[in-house]
Amino acid sequence: MDTTEDDLKELKFLMKGIRKCVRLVLDDKIVENPLWDDYNVQAWKIRIRYNLPNKKDRTSSGLYSIKFMELWTGDSLSKQFYQEDIDSYRRKLAAILYMSPSNKLRN
């Protein structure tokens, strides 16, 4: 699999969005005692990994990205996950987002 310049540009754009999501999680205190020292996602070194879990449908790529971030230790995934896990995670994440203090439309 070749990584093109366009792929890297898209990845950097995605990382901007991820940084915003991380900031929301930290600001809302959704995660207590976070394990990371460096939350500046855009400054992280990019390493391409292969042979990782892959989506089986056309709608789960964002959920896979979030799950990877949740389970990534810096070197590997803390545990393996599968499409079935993503299917149930979809419902869990919806509840987390709905209940978030950042959700101004909840009330």
PyMOL commands that set and color helices and strands:
alter all, ss='L'
color gray80, all
select helices_A, chain A and resi 5-27+41-43+61-71+83-99
alter helices_A, ss='H'
color red, helices_A
deselect
rebuild
show_as cartoon
